[in-house]
Amino acid sequence: MSKDPLLQPYQLKHLTLRNRIIMTSHEPAYPQDGMPKERYRAYHVERAKGGVAMTMTAGSAAVSKDSPPVFNNLLVYKDEVVPWMKDMTDAIHEQGAAVMIQLTHLGRRTRWDKGYWLPVVSPSHKREAAHRAFPKKMEDWDVERIIKDYADAAERMKAGGMDGIELQAYGHLMDQFWSPLTNDLDGPYGGSMDNRLQFTFDVLREVRKRVGPDFIVGMRYTADEDMEGGLTKEDGLTISQRLKDCGMIDFLNVIRGHIDTDAALTDVIPIQGMSNSPHLDFAGDIRAATNFPTFHAAKIPDVATARHAIASGKVDMVGMTRAHITDPHIVRKIIENREDDIRPCVGANYCLDRIYQGGSAYCIHNAATGRELDMPHRLAPTQTRKKVVIIGTGPAGLEAARVAGERGHDVVVFEAADRPGGQIRLTAQSERRKEMISIIEWRMNQCVQHDVTFRFNTWAEADTVQAENPDVVIVATGGLPDTEVLSRGNDLVVSSWDIISGDVKPGSNVLVFDDAGDHAGLQAADHIAQTGAKVEIMTPDRSFAPEVMAMNLVPYMRSMQKLDVTFTVTYRLEAVEKDGNQLVAHVGSDYGGVSKQRKVDQVVINHGTIPLDDLYFDLKPLSSNHGEVSHDQLITGVPQSVVRNSDGSFQLFRIGDAVSARNTHAAIYDALRLIKDI
C-alpha cells in the first residue's frame, strides 16, 4: 500500500473511491443531440483508464425544458438519455472509477431564444449580465414543476447506473433562491434565509423519495458570494451546516465567489497568471466547521498542491479537472513514480473559453483530448523505424519531435536559435503568461527521454537537410509578423512582436492596430501602457481581441483599464505618414463614409504572421510527394502515400504557422495527427 495521501481510498457512504483525485463536473460540450454518445463516453473512459477515482460528468445537465443550455449540454429531462448513460457508466465502471453527474436548472443563467424559446425563470426579474436574459419572476406552479423535474432527472440518472448526483447551486436557480440579490419572492420561498433555502430542501426531499437512501447526493455551491449584498462567509457556514444537518446530502463541493460576469467567473475558475488554489483554505474552513465530506476544485493544476490539500485535511477529495483535460493519466503516472512525465496544465483556459464561445473543449497542448475516438493519448511503437528530420522548435516542431521520438523513429531537429520555443517563448515574456513555457519544457523533456537529437544555432538549408539522408522531413519554421497591411507607410510601423520581445522601445503616444484579434495585440498594448504611455487599441472588428475570448480577456482588461487605455472598435487603419517627429494615422471604416486622423509617435501592427517557408519550397521538388498532404488520409488516420516524384528520396510536410497563421493548438494538432501515422 502506498503512503501517498493522494492514493489512499476514501469511503463515501457505501461507495469506495480508489484514491483522492476526482474530476469535478464540467461540460466539454461533446454531446450529440443532448446525449452522451460515443465521443462523450470515450473522453470520460480515458480518464477512468488513467486512474482518477471519480469522474463527474455534465457541468450542469438540464433538468427542465425552460433551462436550455447556452452551449452543448446534456438534456436529462429526456427519457432517451437513460440507455446512453448506462453505456457510459458501465464503461467507466469497468475501468475501476466511480461516475456521477451534475444536475441543474439554470434559472436566469441562460437565454430565452435557445431550445424551445420558453421564458427564462428566476426568483426575481433581475437580469444576469453574462447571459443578458430578463427572466420571468417565478410563480407557484413554476416551483412545483421544477421540483418534479429535478426528481425525474435524478431517477433517470439512477436508472442509468450513476453512482450519484450533484446538484449545482452557485449562479444557477438554487443559488438565485439563496442569494438576497436575486430573490424578490414573498414567503414561503423568499425573505428570510430559511425561506430562501426552502426550494433546495423541497428538491432534496423529492429527489430522495425517488432515489432512496443508498444513492449518493451532493451539492456544489458557493459558501461566500464575495459581493456586496450577497451571501457572506457567515451565511455560507450556516448554509453548509444546514445542508449537513438535513440528512439528505452526502457531500459538499465548495466554491467561493459568483459567476454572473466574465470577471467574476474568472475569479472562481482562475486562469494563468492568477494564483493557484486561491480558495483551498476557504474550503478547508468549511470542512473544519462542518466535519462533513468536502470536495473542492479551483486551479489545482499540480500534484504537489493536490497532495497538500489532502494531507493537510483541508478537503476529502481534490478536483484536478482542467489538469485531467490536459493529461488524463495523472494518477497512473503518480502510481508509476512518473510525476515528471505529467503533461502540465498551463492555465491557458483554451478549453473553457471555447465552450463559452459555443465550441467544444480542446486543450491548448493536448490535441487528443476530445478526440479520443481518433487521436491517441498513448502512442503505439512504429513497425518501421525511419529517419525523421524536423526544422523548427516551436510547438509544432517539438510536438512532431515528441511523437516521432516516442514512436521509436530516429529524429533530428534543427533550430536556428540557441534554444527552443518559437512564438511560445515570445508569449512567455509576459509575466502573466509565463506558464506557457511549460508547453515547450515538457516536450523538450519528453524528447530527451526518447533520444531526439537537437542541433541549435543551425540554419537549415536544403543541403543541410539532405545530408541527413531523411525518410521524412517536417518543416515547422513558423512565420514572421505581417505588417504590410496599409496602402502606404508600411515602413513606418512596428510589429507587436517587436514590442513584446523588447527589440523596439515603446513610444509615448501609441496606436496599436489589431487586425488579428489574438493575444499578441493585447500583450503589446499592455506592455506599452505599463510604461506610462498613452495607448489606443483599434480594430475593424465589432469587438476587440475575439480570438482571446472571454475569461482570458479579464486579466488584460483589469490591467489596461486602470492604465486608461482606449479601446476603439469598427475602425480600420488605412495609411500612416510622417509629420516631423510624429506620425499621422489615417483611419477609415469598413462601413464607409469615415475619414479620421490620429497624431501619434508610434504605430504598432498586429496582423498575424506570414509563413517562413523558403526552405519548404527549396525542398519541395526534391521530395517524393512534392509536399502534398492527402486530406482524406489525414482525416481518416492512415499513413500518407502520395507520390508525385518517383525519384524523391523523402516525404516532405509542413505544419503549424509555416502553413498559415493559426494558433498553438492548431500547430500541435497538425503535428500529432500527421506524425502518429508515420
VOTI-599426 format. One record per residue: residue in one letter; x, y, z of N, C-alpha, C in turn. Coordinates in pm, whole numbers, plus 50000, padded with zeros to 5 digits. Last residue first. Layout:
VOTI-599426
AXYZXYZXYZ/...
END
This chain:
VOTI-599426
I503115080146078504365078346001505115066146055/D500965085946233500795075646130502025073746042/K501645106546398501225094046462501105082646362/I502085128646237503235120546275502815107246338/L499495140246196500345136146084501365125746128/R498435145446443497665136946352498435132846227/L500505161146567500065148246622499385139746515/A500785184446404501895175246425501405161446470/D498245196746414498895193746286499935182646304/Y498095200646691497205190946626497735186946489/I499945221146721500175208246788499315197246726/A498735241346570500095236946538500365223046596/A496295244746703496305240246564497675234846525/H497205254746950496515241846943496535236346801/T498315279446873499155268946931498495255346919/N496885290046554497205291446697497985279346746/R497775304846252496665299246328496955300746476/A498925313445941498825318346079497575312646145/S500125284645761499335297045770499205300745917/V502525269045753501465267645653500645280445646/A504005276145962504725275245834503755273045719/D502375272946177502345285946111503225286345986/G501865237746124501815249746206501785262446124/I503945221045875502905221545977502935234846050/R504795202545580504965214345667503735215445756/F506625174645452505395180545505505745193445578/L507895150545235508015164145286506655169145332/Q509725120145209508435126945214508635140645280/F512605114044998511975116445128510585122345108/S513595111444746514105102144848513455104044984/G512155111244422512305117544552512685107544660/D511545098244193512965099644223513205106044360/S508825100244166509365086944200510855087444232/N506745122744271508095122744216508765109644257/R504415119444391504395127944272505735127644200/V502565100144599503835100244527503665108644401/V501005096944912501085104344787502495103444729/S500465084845153501045076445048501165083644914/Q500385086545504500395094045379501115085945270/P498495062845699499745068945654499615075945519/V495325073745835496165063545771497415070445717/G493125089445934494175083946020494935072345960/T491235104045805490865090345843491955083245923/I492605128045763491375128045843491015113945890/L494755120045600495005126945726493785125845818/Q493445109345379494275100545463494545106845598/D492185132745286491395120845320492175111545411/H494335149445229493425152845338492585140945381/S497505142645161496175137445131495265140545249/V499755167845095499105160345201497755155445150/E502755173944913501305172344915500855163645033/G505465177444877504825184244989503345181945002/H506175160344675506135174644644505355182344752/N506645134544747505235138644742505055153244703/S509385132044746508595122344671507145126644654/S511385162144695510625152544775509785143244688/L512485181844548513355170444580512605159144651/P510705202744531510965194844408511815182444433/K510795211344816509605205744751509935197644625/L512915224944920512905210344932511805203744849/D512285251444874513545246244822513545230944820/F509905253245014509835253844868511155249844802/Y510955251045277509955241445227509945241545074/L512565273545294513165260245296512205249745241/D510625294245291511625293145184512225279045178/D508645300745476508525288245400509565286445290/L507155313845712508595313745681508845300545606/P503975328645654504815316745670506275319145630/I503185357445836503385352145702504315340045715/T500855363346106502175360446051502075355945906/G498845389946249499235376146228500605374846166/H498885417446288498115411946176498575397646144/N499345445046454499205430846488498275424646383/I501465473046460500545464846380500545450546434/V501765504446604502075490246619501015482246544/V503195535646573502075527146529502545512646534/Q504045564746755504355550846721503075543746678/D503175589546807504605588346779505025573946750/V500275604246644500935595946744502425595846717/K497225616446555498645620046560499275612446676/R494745603646340495325603346474496775607846462/Q491815611246151493265611046167493615610146315/K489215597845939489725604146061491245603646061/S486465592745760487875596045738488355603945858/V483755573745645484525578545761485955581445718/G482185559845459481835573445496482595579345612/G482115524745571482115535745476481825549345536/Y482535502345713481135506145695480985518345603/D485175500345752484595491145655483145494545625/S486745532145781485835522045835485325513245723/G489895548345856488605547245787487755536645854/V492585569445934491635559345981490345560045901/H495935575445930494685577945858493735566245882/A498185589246147497485576946114496155580446050/V501165605246135499745607546115499125594346069/L503765608146370503135600346265501665604246257/Q506505631546434505245624746466504785616446346/N508525647746367508875636246451507625628646498/G507045654946062508095658746155508525646546235/D505095631545987504885646046001505855651046106/K504585603645775505425610545871505105625445869/E501665582645765502675591245702503395599045810/V499715553945703500505561645800501495570145722/A496405540645644497705545445599498385552845714/E494255527745772494435526545627495825530645580/L492725511146032493895519145996494205516845849/R489265511046086490405504646021491515514745994/Y486835505046340487615514446259488875507446208/T485465488846523484835491646392485555502446311/V486575502146841486145491346752485515497146626/T488985510747070488185515846958487855504446863/F489915518247388489565507047301488605512147194/T492585532647568491375534847488491155523147394/V493765528647899493895525247757492545527447689/D494115534348171493375543648085493625541347936/L495045516548346496055524848280495435533948173/K492855502148415493475510448519494495520148460/Q492525488448177491535498648214492085507848323/M494685470448182494705481948090493655492448122/S494145451148389495395458648382495225471548303/R491625441748334491925446648470493195454948471/M491985433148072491125444648100491405450348238/Y493715411148109494125422548026493305434948060/P492115393948268493335400048323493845411848241/V489885388948074489705395548204491005401448259/L490355374047851490325388547835490365395747969/N490075348047924491435352947905491485368047890/M487305346447923488005345948052489445350548040/A486595351347632486075358447749486985358347872/M489085355847364487885350247428487745355047573/V490995359947168491415358447307490295352347390/E489805364946929490505352146943490965349547086/P488815391046949487875379846953488545366246968/A489895418047008490535405547051489585393647056/F486945438247017488385436747007488805423047063/S484155436846796484695436346932486195433946920/R483855440746528482785445746616483215445746762/D487065450646378486035441246420484975447846507/P489135467546333487985468846243486825459646282/T490555482946625490275471046547489115473646452/M492985497946835491945499546732491795486446655/I493965510347138493865498147059492705500046963/E496075535747246494775532847188494885519747111/V497865549247518497685538147424496235537547377/K500475567447655499075568147613498885557847503/A502785551647886502415557447757500895558347741/G503655538348105503065551648125502635558347998/T504415512948066505495522748070504975536948097/Q502085498848039502795497648168503935507748179/A501445502547773500725510347874501425509948009/I503105483347654503325497647628502675506047737/H501945459747752503365462647778503645477547760/D499395461747643499575461747789501005465447825/A499995459947369499325471847423499525472847574/A501125434047356501905445847319501305458447379/Q498935418547441500205418247514501045430547484/L497065424247243496815428747380498095428547463/G498375412547020497975426547019497765431947159/A498725385647099499895394247074499525409047076/H496315371747121496985376647242498055386947212/D494295384246842494845373946930495605380247046/G493365400346634492475397246745492975386646839/A494285410846399494355396246417493475391746532/D494425437346392493555431446291493635416246295/D495055463346578494945448946597493925443246499/F497155488746615496115484246522496105468946523/V497845510646858498005496446828496845492246739/L499425540746886498235534446830498585519946797/V500805559547151500905548047061499515543547016/N503015579047286501635580747239501445570947123/S505535570447339504805576847449503345579347415/G506735537547235506615551947227505855557447346/P508915510847343507585516847326507645531947315/K511665499147151511215505947272509835512147249/V512065467547012511715481546987511175487547116/D512675443347127513545448147019513285462946985/G511005432447310511915442747358512845448047251/S509035414947238510405409647250511365419647311/I506835431947218506855421447321508265416347345/I507565448446996507315454147129507475443547237/D507805430846785508915440046815508795445446957/W505265419046781506425411046825507605420046862/S503765439146670503525435846811504685427546865/S505925459246460505015448146487504795446246637/V505795493446343506495482146403505455471246432/V505855515646054505215508846166506145498146223/L506855526345824506845535045943506295528146067/D506515510945605507875511845657507955520045786/N503905514945532504245502345600505645502645660/G502935537045398503505538945531503835526145604/R499855528345238501165534745238501635536345382/S497915509745287498065514545149499355522245132/L498965482645503498495496245478498665500045331/V500125458845566498665459045558498105472745520/E502565443845643502325450145512500825450845486/T503235429545861502865443545884502575450945754/D503355399345995502915405645871502455419845903/P506035382346155504915391846161504625398146025/L506665349146030507155362146075506005372146071/G506295314446134506095325946048506725338346107/G507485280346133506655291246181506495302446081/T508825257846058509615270146074508795282146118/A508675230346020507875236846123508545250046161/V508755204945801509115219145811508135225945907/I509965173445812508865181645864509345195945878/V510745146245612511165159645654509915167445693/V511725112345611510635121945627511225135245673/D514135100845569512965094445506511775104045507/P517265118045508515995115945578515015107445497/N520145123045507519505111645441518155108345504/E521375145645593520905136345698520295123645639/A521755161045373522935154245428522555144245537/Q519355173745335519655162045253520845154045308/V519655195345517518635185145538518975172445462/T521725209745403521825205345541520865193845567/D520675216245152521825207245160521975201445300/A518595233945227518285221445158519435211445169/E519385244945563519145247145421518915233645355/A519085256945888518935245445798518655250245656/W521245270446099520285274645997520205263545892/T521695264446429521965258746297520865263046201/N521375266846702522285276246634522655271146494/F520965231146771520625245246785521695253846715/R519935201946712521065209746662520645224346662/F519055173046893518805187146863520095193746815/T517655140846875518875148946860518495163146821/V515875121347105515805130646992517075139146991/D515555101747305516805102747229516685111047101/H513415102647473513315094147355514435096547255/Q514045120947668513815107047708513805097447590/V514075143947511515335138947567515195124347608/C511325146747464512235144047353513575138547402/Q510375152747718509935140447652510885136747538/N511635177547757511925166347847511535153047784/M510395192047551511845190047548512235178347638/R507775191947641508125184847518509625182547506/W508005207547872507535193747882507915185847758/E508865232147763509735224647854509325210047865/I506655240747607507955237847545508795228747635/I504695243747796504375236547672505655232147603/S505835260547978505785246348012505395237847892/I505415285747890506705279747854506735264947890/M503045294647998503015288847864504315281747828/E503505308048231503225293748241503235286948104/K503665334848164504915327348169504695312248181/R501745354048145501605342348059502865333448061/R502385374748313501085368548332500925355748250/E504805383348217504765376848348503455369248366/S505655377747884504715384147975504665376448106/Q507195359447754507845371647802506955379047902/A505665339547646506045338047787506865349647840/T505565346947377504375348247462504755348347609/L508135339047299507745353147293506545355647385/R507925311747329508925318947409508635333947409/I506005306647138505685304547280506685311947368/Q507205309946893506325320646941505955319047087/G510055290446982509285297546880508435308746940/G511415270847143510265278447192509425285247087/P514905264047230513605261347168512535271147213/R517935282347154517075274847245515695273347182/D519255297046967520085289547062519265281447162/A517795292746634518065299846759518895291046853/A517395273846435518305284946410518695292346537/E517345239346466516785251846516517815262946499/F516495206146375517335217946354516605230346404/V516445173546498515725186346491516735197646476/V516025139746422516965150846431516185163846410/V515205107046519514735120746499515875130746519/D514135076446442515415083446459515165098046421/H511155064746613511895069046495513225075546536/G509515057746826510725049946802511495053546678/R507435071846925507085060346842508325052146804/E508775092547048508075082847132507705070347053/G509675106546819510615100246912509965089546997/A507275115446707508165106746629509135099446720/V506325131146921505535119946871506425110246794/R508435150246952507975141747063507275129247012/A508525162346698509685155146750509295145646863/A505975173846687506385164046586507555155746635/E506225191146903505235180446909505565169746806/L508235207846802508515199446919507485188446937/G506915219846583508125211946564508415202746681/A504755233046714504535223146608505745214046593/P505955250446904505065239746948504815229146841/G509315253546766508115258946827507205247546867/T511625245046640511335240046775510275248446844/G512665234546315511895243546399511535237346532/I512525207346117513135220646121512205229746199/I513335173446138512365183946169513105197146176/V513585141945998514265154846019513205165646032/V513675108546066512775119946057513555132646090/K514155077345950514905089345986513995101345959/K512185050646092512575059845986513425071246041/R511265017346154511985029146203512475037646086/T508285002746151509375005646058510065018546101/Q506445001346347506954988546298508144990446205/T506395022846635506405020646491506925006746458/P504225020046922505565019946859505475016946710/A501515042446984501975028946952503355029546889/L501045065447250501425062947111501935048647092/R498255077047421499485069047430499795063847290/H496215091247319496945097247431498255089747456/P495425093646968495905086047084496485094947194/M492365102046804493735105946839494185098646966/D489745092146774490645092746658492115094946693/L488365092347008487965082346910488955081446794/E489325114547144489765101347186489395090347086/R489195141447128489305134147001489725119647028/G489275152147372488075154847295488065147947160/T492745152747348491585154847434490385159147351/A494755153747165493985141347172492745142847259/A496215176747187495235176347078494435163447077/N497175194947430496945180547413495825178947311/H497365222547452498555214947408498425199847424/I494855233247499495755240747411496945232447368/C492165210747472493315215447549494285222347455/Y488825219047390490095213347349491185219047438/A485385216647397486585218547479487775211547417/S483625231747122483965220347206485235223347284/G481935264247132482695253347071482865241647166/G480775286747245479935277847166480665266547098/Q482225300847418482025307247288481275297947192/Y482495284347628481655296147650481425303947520/I484325266147511482965262047547482045274147556/R486635281747485485995276347366484545272247395/D487205286247754486845297547668486175292847539/L487905260547841486665266847887486245278447798/C490325255647683489225246047697487915253147731/Y492045276147718491515274247584490295265147590/N493365281247951491895281547952491285281247813/A495965280748026495615289247912494105290747897/G497115265748228496125275948264495705284848151/V498705244948168499355258048170498365269348197/C499085213148297498095223248261498755236948274/P501735192048186501225202348277500095210748218/R501835157648177501735169448090501085180648171/I504025139748373502675145148365502685157748277/D506565131248414506005129048280504605134848265/D507105134448678507765143748585507225142348443/E505835112848796505205126048804505825135948708/R506115085248803506455092548681505815106448682/N505425063748970506545072649005507065080248883/E503085051248910504295045948846505535054348875/I501235067249040501435053549087502745047949035/I501405089948875501785090849018502105076949070/K500415079248639501805083748642502295085748786/R497765074348712498615063148669500095067048676/V496925100748756497015091248868497915079448832/I497085112348494497815117848608498005107448717/H496045108148240496715097148309497525101848430/P495055129148092494085120148155494715109448243/D496035161048085496645147848094495685138348165/T494125181748034495465181947976496105168147973/I491985173848181491755176948040493095176847966/H493215172548424492905159948357492455161948213/A493405199748481494645191848474494405178648403/R490755206748504491475211048384492795203648369/T490495191448756489645189648638490345194148510/M491005179249019492025183648924491415182448784/G489725181149342489405181549200490575186949119/V490035159649612490545171549545490275170549396/M488285150949902488555147549763488955160449691/D488445163650149488475149050143488775143950003/V490495191650249489375185550176489535170450179/K492405196350444491535207350402490305202150328/G494295178850535492915177050579491975188250539/S496815178750443496515188650546495095187450598/A496665159550242497495156950360497175166350475/I495025172650047494565160650117495335158450247/A496525194849973495115196550005494575184750084/H499015183549908498885192050028497425193450070/R498295171349669498755163049781498645170849913/A497745193849513496685184149542497045175549663/T500295205049502499215212349566498065202949603/A501655184149364502115188649496501005196049571/V500385181949116500255171149214500645175849354/D498625210648988499815202549007499625192649122/P496405227248972496915221048849498045211048869/I493805238849079494745230049149495395221649039/K491655257449013493075259148975494015252049072/A489555243549214489705256949158491195259449136/A487535221749397488385223349278488385238049239/H486585199649660486885213249612487765212549488/F484495183749906485255183449782485535197949741/T483965168850218484075181450144484995179550023/P482065153650465482815151550340482775163950250/F482355173250763481505166150670482285164450540/N482835192750960483295178950977482475169550890/T482235219850951481135210150936481535195850970/A484595234050988483375238251059482295227651058/A486415221550819486665221650963485395224951041/R485245226550569485475212750613485655212250764/I485375254350565484065247750561484185233350612/D488155257350563487355263050673485975256650680/G488825245550321489255239350446488505244650566/A487825264450147487185251350151487565243950279/F489755284050208488345286550236487575273450242/D492045272250111491945274750255490495277250295/L491365272349835491565259849907491445261850058/H491135293149661490025290949754490185278349838/P493365293649494493065305549574491975303449680/S495215275549348494405271349463493975283049552/N497435300049210496945286349220496165284549350/S496655332849091497175323949195496595309849182/M497145339348739496435341148865496915330648964/G498505330948521498855344048573498145347448702/Q495745312848386497185315048400497455329448443/I492665315648581493445311548464494915314748488/P490195304148820491315312648776492065306748658/I487155304848872487935294848796489155301948740/V486475327649015486055314649066486885303549002/D487505347548852487985346548990487615333249053/T486015343448625487445341148618488075340748757/L483505351648707483715337648673485205334248673/A483955379348727483665371448847483915356648822/A484365385948457485405388648557485195380148681/D481945378948337483185372248297484275374048402/T479325375548585480085383348487481335375548450/D478275357248760477335364348674478005373948577/I479385341548957479745338748818478865346348719/H481145344549272479925344949193480335344749046/G482725327549554482595337849453481245337249383/R483945295249609483805308749665483715318549549/I482725261549657483455271849584483225285249655/V482555227349752482545241449791483325250049692/N480495202649793481515206349695481535221649691/L479665178850035479645192949997480775195349898/F477715148550048478985155850040478705170350000/D475145139650101476265130950136477625137650123/I471975150250226473175153350147474325144450196/M469965147450402469685143250264470875145150171/G470265157950652470255143550639470005138450499/C470495183950733469215179950674469125164950653/D473035189850820472045185550920470745180550859/K474365198350585474785186350657473665180950745/L472885221350531472935210650433473365197550498/R473475235850761472095231450737472025220450632/Q476195240750726475745232850841474325227550819/S476075256550495476825243850495476355234850609/I474655278850586474075270350482474755256650481/T476555288850770475215284950814474565275450715/L478665294550599478855284850707477515279850759/G477425314050439477875301350382478095290650486/D477065334950616475895328450556476275314650503/E479765340450655478955335950769477675329150720/K480455349050402481055336750453480265331450571/T477345360450248478645362250313479215348750355/L475555366649955475815357450065477225359450119/G475475402249879475275388049852475515379649976/G476155428149931474745424649938474445410049917/E479015426749734478215434949824476735431049816/M480475394349718479995406449653479035413649747/D481025367549786482105377449774481665389449690/E479485345649835479395351649702480435362449678/D480265317049985480545331350002480505337549863/A479825291849913479655294650055480075309050088/T478235279049634479115289449686478795291849833/Y478145243749560477535256549595478605266449637/R476985212249498478075221549465477515235649477/M476055184449684475695198249648476965205949615/G475035149949635475875160649686475405174149636/V473995117649694473545130949651474445141349716/I473965083349617474705094849670474195107849608/F471565060549729472085067749613472745080549663/D470325050249946471625044649911472245050949786/P467735059949994468835064450081470225060150036/G465985069649685466225061949805467465066449881/V465085083149464466325075449450466655067149573/R462615095449534462765088049409463965078749409/K462975107949776461835098849760462035089749638/R465115124549711465325112949799464175103049791/V463785143949556464825135549496465025122949580/E462155155649747461535148649636462525139449566/R464095166649919463115156949970462495148849857/L465455184249744466155172849804465175162349855/V463435203149687464015195049581464655182449639/D463095213549944461955207049877462435198249763/F465575224849982465195213450065463975206250010/T465485245149785466515234749781466095222649861/F463335260949879463265254449747464265242949738/Q464315270750126463215261050123463115253749989/L466125290650145466655277050133465565266650109/R464485312350183465265311950060465895298150036/N463445307050439462555306750322463345305350192/D465765310150591465025297550594464125296350472/M466375336950539467245326450486466525313050486/S463335355150449464345350250543465225339650477/G462465360450131462505367550258463645362550345/G460795332349972461555344749973461535351150109/Y459105310849978460405308949915461255321649911/P456475313750067457405306150152458825304850097/G457225349150101457195335550154456255326850071/D458025366149788457505365749924457565351349973/L461025371249594459775364449625459325367249768/D463385380549502462395390649541461055384349578/N466575372049481465315366249527464415377349579/T469105381449434468365376049319467035369649360/L470325389649663470455398249545469545393849431/P470145369749852469225381149864469275390549745/S470415336749729471035349949740469985360849754/W468795313449697469555315849821469945330449838/F467715314649438466825314649555467585318649681/Q470095313249304469265325149282468165326049388/D470905288049373471605299449434470835312449412/M469125273849209469115272149355469765283849425/L469795282948945468505286049006468515284549158/H473275293648960472125287648894470875289648981/G475285303349120474975310648998473735305648927/Y475565272049268476145285449254475875291549117/A474345245849261473645257449317474245270649270/Q473765214549134474545226849115473745238649167/L473935183349282473055194449246473885207149242/E475125153049171475495165349240474545176149190/I474505118149219474305130849150474835142149238/G475875084949171475245095649245475055107849158/D476605065149005476845063049148476195073849233/M474385056448735475255065948804475425062048952/G472655040548589473815034348652474755043748722/G470275050148493471405049848401472695044748463/A468675051348714468395040748617469535039248518/K469775074648820469925062048893469685050348800/M468945092348624470365090348644470635077648724/R466155091848652466755087348527468245084148546/E465965103348906465525089548887466105083848758/A466825129248847467595120948941467245106248924/A464725137548680466075136348627466935127548717/D462575137848863462515129248744463915126848689/A463505157549039463315143849086463265134048969/Y463535180348873464755175748941464625161148980/D460795181448807461795179248703463125174348762/K459615187649053459345174648991460385171448884/I460605213649076460935203649179460735189649122/I459315224548854460775223248851461245213648960/R456625224748929457035216248817458555214348813/E456655242249153456195228449165456715219749051/V457565266649046458315259949152457935245149157/D455505272448869456875270648819457695262848920/W453365275849042453355263948956454685261648887/D454045300049166453995287749245454055275349158/E456355317748945455075315849013455095302549088/M459265338248907458615325348917457285325948992/K459605363348671459615360448814458725348348840/K461455358348377460135358648438460305355648587/P464535376348315463725364748349462305368148392/F466285387548046465425392548153464455381448191/A469545376747962468095374447953467375380648073/R472345378947977471565390347927470045388347923/H474525364848054473655358847952472525368047907/A475955381948231476665373448137475775368348024/A474105395548397474895402848298475465393748191/E470815385248456472225381948473473025388548361/R468155406448567468915400148459470315396648504/K465475402248785466815407848764467605399548664/H463015394548867463115398748728464525403448693/S463415364549069463235378949051463285381948902/P463825337249068463035343049178462915358249174/S463295328748720464165331448834463295336948947/V463325317248378462665319448508463695321048619/V462835325248037463775322348144463095325548277/P460235312647830460765323247915461775317948016/L461325292147554460475294347670461055305547754/W462475281547320462095295547326461055297847438/Y463505255947332462095257347295461585271747302/G466775265247268465875254147292464475256547240/K466935301147314467545288047295466475277347313/D466015325847391465995322647249466805310047217/W466425330047659465085325947617465025321647471/R469425317447809468715326847722467365321147681/T470825316648141470685311248007469955321647924/R470445320448424471775319248363471705311948229/R468055320548555468305331848465469635330548390/G467965285948572467295298248610467565309148508/L469125261548523469965273348511469285286048561/H468975233848720468135242948643468885256148642/T471065204448711470745218248744469545223248666/L473375179048809472065183048759471775197448798/Q476215160548736475705172848797474405176748728/I477015126848809476585137048715476055148948792/M479615102048854478425109548895478105119848789/V481405072348889480925082748799479645088948854/A484495055748975483105059349001482715070448905/A486635032548802486325045948852484835047048882/G487285008548678487525009948822487205023448881/Q486585003448421487955008348442488235011548589/E483934997248442484864986548400486314990448422/H482855022348489482975012948600483935001448566/I482835032048225483685038448328483895029048445/A480975015248105482335015848052483295022148153/D478675020648257479235007048254480685007348208/T478275047548193478615043748331479195029748336/M477685045847914478845053347963479245048748103/D475365029947903476555026247825477795033047881/K473705045748065474075032148107475305027448032/M473385068847913474045069548043474535055848087/W471915057747703473235063547676474035064947805/P469555049947838470455039747782471845045147747/V468655077047926468985066048018469895055547954/V467835095847744469185097147796469615084747874/E465175093447683466105086447595467555087347644/D463785110347850463905096347889464965089047806/K465065142547917464585133147816464805118747863/Y466275158748093464825158448102464215148848000/V468935159948040468495148648122467005149248152/L470885168047805469465170747829468885159047907/L474145182447827473265170747828471845174747866/N475075211247621474985203447744474105191147726/N476555232647442476095219047414476115210347539/F475335263447580476215256147489475765241647492/V473155269947717473695280447630474845275147545/P470345248147757471785250647764472195261947671/P467275258847899468015254747779469505257747793/S465175253748092466565255948130467445252048012/D462685245848027462925260348031464265263648095/K462825218448050462795224047916463005239147916/S465145207048304463855212348259463955218248119/V467665198848367466555190648418465205194948362/A470745196848202469485204348215468335195148257/A473825194148367472845187748279471475193648308/S476415207448460475065212948455474205206648346/G478835193348338478745205848410477385211848383/A478975162148298477905171948275477975183848367/T480415139648542480035143948408479115156048414/M483145132448719481815138248735481435144948604/T484975104248800484765114748702483325119348713/M487095092849053485725095249008485735106248904/A489805086649056488875079549145487445080849097/V491795080748765491065090048851490025082248933/G493195063848588493265061448731492495070848820/G493025062648315494175069448372494235068948523/K490545051748272491725043548246492965049448312/A489085075248325488955063748415490135054148397/R489835090048105490235094848238490115083648341/E488625074547905490085076447903490585081248039/V485935077447967486555064347986488075065647987/H485445103847890485425100348032486085086848059/Y485805101647605486505111747684486575107647831/A483965081847531485405079547515486235089147598/R481495094547579481885082847656483395080747650/Y481555114547384481445118247526481945106747613/R481595099147152482685108447181482715112047329/E479155083847170480485077547166481605087047205/K476955103947379477205093047285478705089547281/P474955116747577476375113347593476745101447506/M472765140347407473025127147465474535124547476/G472085162447260471885163047404472185150147477/D472955156247008471515156747032471205156647182/Q475885147347157475195147647027473705146647057/P478265164147374477035156447346476605157447200/Y480585179247431480695168447334479385160947307/A481155199047622480335202247503480515191947392/P482275193547860483185196347749482475199447618/E481265204248158480675200448031481635203747917/H481925190748478482225200548374481595195348246/S482505181448810481575182448698481965193748605/T485925171548877484635177248914483795179348789/M487705143048896487365153648801486005158848843/I489655135549190488455134949107488525145348996/I491645117449410491625126949300490375124749215/R492135098349603491555111049646491445121449534/N491055064749518492075074349559491385087649586/R488775049349490490075042649495491245051849529/L485955050249696486705057049590488165052949602/T483255031449774484695032449798485355038649676/L480105039349897480965039249779482425040849817/H478385043150104478635029250066479665028049954/K479995071850206478795063850232479125049250197/L482925070250082481825079850075480525072050085/Q486065063950172484735058050181483695069150187/Y488955063649977488045071750059486665065450054/P492415052749961490985051849928490165060550022/Q495325071749882494535064749984493075063949940/L496825086849715496505073349670495725065349773/L497475110649834496575111049719496095097149678/P499335104050033497965107950071496975107549955/D501315075649995500975088549934499545092249973/K501915050750073501685060350180501345074250126/S500545021849913501275034449907500945043050028/M500844988050000500005000050000500875012550000/
END
